[in-house]
Amino acid sequence: MVQFKIAKDTLLQALKPFTGMVKGNSKSALTFPCEILVKNNSAEISIANGAVVLQCENTGTGRARLPFKHFYEIVKDARPKEIEISFGGQRIKINGVDIAALTSL
């Protein structure tokens, strides 16, 4: 199981430039993937030809792939100022919201 915590404002600020790539509610927009790679107190979030590396507290190393739009909406709608993300076993949990994702540890 991989876990990490990051400030909501920091994460939203990093994800905002990517929102222009994923517009509307078409099938392709709703399934457009993003990948999260967690290692050595950092989380790298990649989408299409872009990536951002953020410093965070983490336990374990691994990779998860999920639809960007779902990820962004869950983070945006979260109430706490700190986002806690954990993944493993083909599931990712973002502040208690559990969704299917491709994972490797």
N, CA and C atoms as an extended XYZ file, in Angstrom:
315
Properties=species:S:1:pos:R:3:atomname:S:1:resname:S:1:resid:I:1 pbc="F F F"
N         0.846       -1.182        0.000 N   MET     1
C         0.000        0.000        0.000 CA  MET     1
C         0.887        1.240        0.000 C   MET     1
N         0.563        2.162       -0.882 N   VAL     2
C         1.288        3.436       -0.981 CA  VAL     2
C         0.381        4.527       -0.435 C   VAL     2
N         0.928        5.399        0.391 N   GLN     3
C         0.165        6.510        0.944 CA  GLN     3
C         0.987        7.779        0.858 C   GLN     3
N         0.289        8.894        0.584 N   PHE     4
C         0.962       10.182        0.680 CA  PHE     4
C        -0.036       11.272        1.005 C   PHE     4
N         0.484       12.361        1.584 N   LYS     5
C        -0.325       13.519        1.964 CA  LYS     5
C         0.264       14.751        1.309 C   LYS     5
N        -0.636       15.647        0.889 N   ILE     6
C        -0.196       16.880        0.241 CA  ILE     6
C        -1.249       17.951        0.473 C   ILE     6
N        -0.826       19.201        0.543 N   ALA     7
C        -1.762       20.311        0.734 CA  ALA     7
C        -2.684       20.428       -0.480 C   ALA     7
N        -3.970       20.616       -0.224 N   LYS     8
C        -4.962       20.705       -1.296 CA  LYS     8
C        -4.628       21.849       -2.257 C   LYS     8
N        -4.289       23.020       -1.722 N   ASP     9
C        -3.982       24.178       -2.580 CA  ASP     9
C        -2.801       23.904       -3.500 C   ASP     9
N        -1.777       23.253       -2.981 N   THR    10
C        -0.599       22.922       -3.777 CA  THR    10
C        -0.962       21.976       -4.914 C   THR    10
N        -1.750       20.960       -4.602 N   LEU    11
C        -2.144       19.978       -5.611 CA  LEU    11
C        -3.037       20.605       -6.677 C   LEU    11
N        -4.013       21.399       -6.276 N   LEU    12
C        -4.895       22.051       -7.254 CA  LEU    12
C        -4.121       22.997       -8.162 C   LEU    12
N        -3.197       23.741       -7.599 N   GLN    13
C        -2.381       24.667       -8.386 CA  GLN    13
C        -1.554       23.911       -9.428 C   GLN    13
N        -1.065       22.732       -9.068 N   ALA    14
C        -0.269       21.919       -9.997 CA  ALA    14
C        -1.147       21.288      -11.081 C   ALA    14
N        -2.394       20.927      -10.747 N   LEU    15
C        -3.276       20.266      -11.705 CA  LEU    15
C        -3.969       21.245      -12.653 C   LEU    15
N        -4.130       22.479      -12.236 N   LYS    16
C        -4.887       23.453      -13.022 CA  LYS    16
C        -4.421       23.601      -14.472 C   LYS    16
N        -3.119       23.662      -14.775 N   PRO    17
C        -2.698       23.784      -16.181 CA  PRO    17
C        -3.147       22.612      -17.056 C   PRO    17
N        -3.348       21.444      -16.451 N   PHE    18
C        -3.749       20.265      -17.218 CA  PHE    18
C        -5.234       20.266      -17.568 C   PHE    18
N        -6.032       21.059      -16.860 N   THR    19
C        -7.474       21.036      -17.102 CA  THR    19
C        -7.833       21.491      -18.508 C   THR    19
N        -7.009       22.310      -19.125 N   GLY    20
C        -7.252       22.752      -20.500 CA  GLY    20
C        -7.158       21.626      -21.515 C   GLY    20
N        -6.436       20.563      -21.186 N   MET    21
C        -6.292       19.418      -22.089 CA  MET    21
C        -7.521       18.514      -22.060 C   MET    21
N        -8.298       18.613      -20.997 N   VAL    22
C        -9.411       17.688      -20.790 CA  VAL    22
C       -10.694       18.500      -20.624 C   VAL    22
N       -11.277       18.922      -21.737 N   LYS    23
C       -12.472       19.747      -21.692 CA  LYS    23
C       -13.709       18.933      -22.033 C   LYS    23
N       -14.843       19.364      -21.503 N   GLY    24
C       -16.119       18.751      -21.846 CA  GLY    24
C       -16.380       17.442      -21.127 C   GLY    24
N       -17.442       16.785      -21.557 N   ASN    25
C       -17.846       15.527      -20.941 CA  ASN    25
C       -17.929       14.392      -21.952 C   ASN    25
N       -17.146       14.476      -23.017 N   SER    26
C       -17.124       13.397      -24.000 CA  SER    26
C       -16.486       12.157      -23.366 C   SER    26
N       -16.673       11.019      -24.006 N   LYS    27
C       -16.092        9.779      -23.479 CA  LYS    27
C       -14.576        9.893      -23.368 C   LYS    27
N       -13.943       10.495      -24.378 N   SER    28
C       -12.479       10.619      -24.327 CA  SER    28
C       -12.040       11.552      -23.204 C   SER    28
N       -12.799       12.608      -22.948 N   ALA    29
C       -12.443       13.528      -21.861 CA  ALA    29
C       -12.598       12.856      -20.501 C   ALA    29
N       -13.644       12.053      -20.354 N   LEU    30
C       -13.899       11.404      -19.065 CA  LEU    30
C       -12.933       10.260      -18.775 C   LEU    30
N       -12.297        9.712      -19.809 N   THR    31
C       -11.370        8.602      -19.606 CA  THR    31
C        -9.904        8.991      -19.812 C   THR    31
N        -9.628       10.278      -20.097 N   PHE    32
C        -8.261       10.739      -20.330 CA  PHE    32
C        -7.410       10.432      -19.098 C   PHE    32
N        -6.339        9.634      -19.247 N   PRO    33
C        -5.609        9.141      -18.074 CA  PRO    33
C        -4.587       10.115      -17.490 C   PRO    33
N        -4.382        9.966      -16.209 N   CYS    34
C        -3.246       10.614      -15.557 CA  CYS    34
C        -2.561        9.536      -14.724 C   CYS    34
N        -1.289        9.727      -14.499 N   GLU    35
C        -0.504        8.740      -13.765 CA  GLU    35
C         0.159        9.415      -12.581 C   GLU    35
N         0.132        8.746      -11.448 N   ILE    36
C         0.757        9.253      -10.228 CA  ILE    36
C         1.885        8.293       -9.859 C   ILE    36
N         3.096        8.802       -9.779 N   LEU    37
C         4.262        8.010       -9.388 CA  LEU    37
C         4.771        8.568       -8.055 C   LEU    37
N         4.785        7.733       -7.033 N   VAL    38
C         5.191        8.165       -5.688 CA  VAL    38
C         6.496        7.479       -5.320 C   VAL    38
N         7.487        8.279       -4.934 N   LYS    39
C         8.775        7.746       -4.470 CA  LYS    39
C         9.557        8.835       -3.754 C   LYS    39
N        10.359        8.460       -2.792 N   ASN    40
C        11.306        9.354       -2.113 CA  ASN    40
C        10.752       10.733       -1.772 C   ASN    40
N         9.662       10.784       -1.027 N   ASN    41
C         9.049       12.044       -0.591 CA  ASN    41
C         8.651       12.968       -1.739 C   ASN    41
N         8.260       12.379       -2.863 N   SER    42
C         7.742       13.174       -3.972 CA  SER    42
C         6.660       12.393       -4.711 C   SER    42
N         5.772       13.141       -5.333 N   ALA    43
C         4.721       12.552       -6.162 CA  ALA    43
C         4.799       13.232       -7.524 C   ALA    43
N         4.961       12.425       -8.574 N   GLU    44
C         4.999       12.963       -9.934 CA  GLU    44
C         3.651       12.661      -10.579 C   GLU    44
N         2.986       13.699      -11.045 N   ILE    45
C         1.693       13.542      -11.703 CA  ILE    45
C         1.892       13.862      -13.170 C   ILE    45
N         1.594       12.876      -14.024 N   SER    46
C         1.817       13.004      -15.468 CA  SER    46
C         0.495       12.900      -16.208 C   SER    46
N         0.363       13.745      -17.228 N   ILE    47
C        -0.788       13.689      -18.109 CA  ILE    47
C        -0.314       14.129      -19.491 C   ILE    47
N        -0.647       13.331      -20.501 N   ALA    48
C        -0.232       13.610      -21.891 CA  ALA    48
C         1.271       13.882      -21.940 C   ALA    48
N         1.668       15.065      -22.394 N   ASN    49
C         3.092       15.394      -22.523 CA  ASN    49
C         3.601       16.263      -21.392 C   ASN    49
N         2.874       16.317      -20.287 N   GLY    50
C         3.285       17.158      -19.177 CA  GLY    50
C         3.392       16.379      -17.892 C   GLY    50
N         4.190       16.903      -16.991 N   ALA    51
C         4.340       16.281      -15.681 CA  ALA    51
C         4.718       17.350      -14.673 C   ALA    51
N         4.338       17.105      -13.439 N   VAL    52
C         4.709       17.998      -12.350 CA  VAL    52
C         5.144       17.128      -11.173 C   VAL    52
N         6.208       17.543      -10.505 N   VAL    53
C         6.724       16.815       -9.343 CA  VAL    53
C         6.458       17.666       -8.111 C   VAL    53
N         5.801       17.058       -7.127 N   LEU    54
C         5.445       17.750       -5.895 CA  LEU    54
C         6.080       17.063       -4.703 C   LEU    54
N         6.540       17.837       -3.743 N   GLN    55
C         7.087       17.282       -2.506 CA  GLN    55
C         5.930       16.880       -1.606 C   GLN    55
N         6.050       15.738       -0.960 N   CYS    56
C         4.983       15.247       -0.084 CA  CYS    56
C         5.555       14.269        0.932 C   CYS    56
N         4.739       13.971        1.949 N   GLU    57
C         5.075       12.916        2.898 CA  GLU    57
C         4.531       11.623        2.320 C   GLU    57
N         5.354       10.585        2.238 N   ASN    58
C         4.834        9.332        1.681 CA  ASN    58
C         5.321        8.113        2.452 C   ASN    58
N         4.550        7.028        2.284 N   THR    59
C         4.897        5.720        2.799 CA  THR    59
C         4.803        4.763        1.632 C   THR    59
N         5.888        4.111        1.287 N   GLY    60
C         5.894        3.187        0.163 CA  GLY    60
C         6.117        3.892       -1.164 C   GLY    60
N         6.376        3.103       -2.188 N   THR    61
C         6.553        3.630       -3.537 CA  THR    61
C         5.645        2.845       -4.481 C   THR    61
N         5.180        3.508       -5.507 N   GLY    62
C         4.312        2.840       -6.468 CA  GLY    62
C         3.763        3.798       -7.499 C   GLY    62
N         2.904        3.240       -8.351 N   ARG    63
C         2.357        3.983       -9.474 CA  ARG    63
C         0.870        3.668       -9.586 C   ARG    63
N         0.079        4.690       -9.908 N   ALA    64
C        -1.358        4.496      -10.118 CA  ALA    64
C        -1.766        5.266      -11.371 C   ALA    64
N        -2.727        4.708      -12.088 N   ARG    65
C        -3.235        5.346      -13.305 CA  ARG    65
C        -4.762        5.396      -13.205 C   ARG    65
N        -5.329        6.591      -13.385 N   LEU    66
C        -6.758        6.780      -13.275 CA  LEU    66
C        -7.193        7.932      -14.170 C   LEU    66
N        -8.497        8.076      -14.420 N   PRO    67
C        -8.961        9.179      -15.256 CA  PRO    67
C        -8.679       10.527      -14.590 C   PRO    67
N        -8.069       11.442      -15.341 N   PHE    68
C        -7.684       12.747      -14.806 CA  PHE    68
C        -8.886       13.517      -14.285 C   PHE    68
N        -9.955       13.531      -15.052 N   LYS    69
C       -11.114       14.339      -14.673 CA  LYS    69
C       -11.698       13.887      -13.338 C   LYS    69
N       -11.765       12.575      -13.092 N   HIS    70
C       -12.244       12.068      -11.805 CA  HIS    70
C       -11.317       12.524      -10.683 C   HIS    70
N       -10.025       12.381      -10.900 N   PHE    71
C        -9.030       12.770       -9.903 CA  PHE    71
C        -9.165       14.253       -9.569 C   PHE    71
N        -9.217       15.097      -10.583 N   TYR    72
C        -9.295       16.540      -10.377 CA  TYR    72
C       -10.571       16.923       -9.626 C   TYR    72
N       -11.700       16.369      -10.016 N   GLU    73
C       -12.979       16.706       -9.373 CA  GLU    73
C       -13.008       16.279       -7.905 C   GLU    73
N       -12.462       15.109       -7.598 N   ILE    74
C       -12.430       14.640       -6.205 CA  ILE    74
C       -11.556       15.563       -5.364 C   ILE    74
N       -10.388       15.943       -5.884 N   VAL    75
C        -9.487       16.838       -5.155 CA  VAL    75
C       -10.142       18.201       -4.983 C   VAL    75
N       -10.735       18.726       -6.039 N   LYS    76
C       -11.364       20.053       -5.998 CA  LYS    76
C       -12.503       20.104       -4.982 C   LYS    76
N       -13.292       19.039       -4.895 N   ASP    77
C       -14.448       19.019       -4.005 CA  ASP    77
C       -14.127       18.611       -2.569 C   ASP    77
N       -12.898       18.219       -2.302 N   ALA    78
C       -12.509       17.786       -0.953 CA  ALA    78
C       -12.559       18.967        0.016 C   ALA    78
N       -13.022       18.697        1.220 N   ARG    79
C       -13.123       19.757        2.229 CA  ARG    79
C       -11.831       19.990        3.011 C   ARG    79
N       -11.113       18.940        3.401 N   PRO    80
C        -9.898       19.180        4.204 CA  PRO    80
C        -8.830       19.947        3.416 C   PRO    80
N        -7.993       20.649        4.146 N   LYS    81
C        -6.908       21.399        3.507 CA  LYS    81
C        -5.746       20.505        3.118 C   LYS    81
N        -5.728       19.288        3.646 N   GLU    82
C        -4.686       18.326        3.285 CA  GLU    82
C        -5.346       17.112        2.643 C   GLU    82
N        -4.830       16.709        1.496 N   ILE    83
C        -5.363       15.580        0.748 CA  ILE    83
C        -4.540       14.341        1.102 C   ILE    83
N        -5.230       13.270        1.469 N   GLU    84
C        -4.572       12.001        1.768 CA  GLU    84
C        -4.947       11.002        0.684 C   GLU    84
N        -3.933       10.485        0.001 N   ILE    85
C        -4.148        9.550       -1.107 CA  ILE    85
C        -3.429        8.248       -0.785 C   ILE    85
N        -4.131        7.131       -0.990 N   SER    86
C        -3.513        5.819       -0.825 CA  SER    86
C        -3.978        4.926       -1.963 C   SER    86
N        -3.103        4.012       -2.377 N   PHE    87
C        -3.499        3.092       -3.432 CA  PHE    87
C        -2.775        1.763       -3.319 C   PHE    87
N        -3.403        0.770       -3.935 N   GLY    88
C        -2.907       -0.597       -3.945 CA  GLY    88
C        -4.073       -1.511       -4.283 C   GLY    88
N        -3.792       -2.679       -4.806 N   GLY    89
C        -4.844       -3.636       -5.108 CA  GLY    89
C        -5.853       -3.148       -6.129 C   GLY    89
N        -5.415       -2.403       -7.122 N   GLN    90
C        -6.265       -1.887       -8.208 CA  GLN    90
C        -7.331       -0.908       -7.722 C   GLN    90
N        -7.080       -0.231       -6.580 N   ARG    91
C        -7.986        0.775       -6.039 CA  ARG    91
C        -7.160        1.971       -5.593 C   ARG    91
N        -7.761        3.150       -5.667 N   ILE    92
C        -7.135        4.354       -5.125 CA  ILE    92
C        -8.159        5.041       -4.242 C   ILE    92
N        -7.700        5.519       -3.100 N   LYS    93
C        -8.578        6.200       -2.147 CA  LYS    93
C        -8.061        7.620       -1.971 C   LYS    93
N        -8.935        8.588       -2.267 N   ILE    94
C        -8.581       10.001       -2.160 CA  ILE    94
C        -9.504       10.608       -1.114 C   ILE    94
N        -8.966       10.906        0.061 N   ASN    95
C        -9.760       11.426        1.186 CA  ASN    95
C       -11.032       10.621        1.417 C   ASN    95
N       -10.931        9.317        1.390 N   GLY    96
C       -12.068        8.456        1.675 CA  GLY    96
C       -12.893        8.051        0.476 C   GLY    96
N       -12.687        8.676       -0.679 N   VAL    97
C       -13.406        8.311       -1.909 CA  VAL    97
C       -12.604        7.219       -2.594 C   VAL    97
N       -13.203        6.049       -2.751 N   ASP    98
C       -12.526        4.867       -3.282 CA  ASP    98
C       -12.966        4.627       -4.723 C   ASP    98
N       -11.995        4.589       -5.674 N   ILE    99
C       -12.321        4.329       -7.078 CA  ILE    99
C       -11.333        3.308       -7.654 C   ILE    99
N       -11.732        2.699       -8.765 N   ALA   100
C       -10.873        1.731       -9.439 CA  ALA   100
C        -9.723        2.460      -10.138 C   ALA   100
N        -8.556        1.846      -10.122 N   ALA   101
C        -7.378        2.398      -10.788 CA  ALA   101
C        -6.403        1.272      -11.073 C   ALA   101
N        -5.585        1.460      -12.076 N   LEU   102
C        -4.490        0.518      -12.337 CA  LEU   102
C        -3.351        0.897      -11.402 C   LEU   102
N        -2.851       -0.057      -10.638 N   THR   103
C        -1.772        0.234       -9.696 CA  THR   103
C        -0.652       -0.780       -9.809 C   THR   103
N         0.543       -0.346       -9.475 N   SER   104
C         1.674       -1.260       -9.340 CA  SER   104
C         2.533       -0.744       -8.201 C   SER   104
N         2.985       -1.670       -7.378 N   LEU   105
C         3.760       -1.289       -6.188 CA  LEU   105
C         5.183       -1.758       -6.312 C   LEU   105
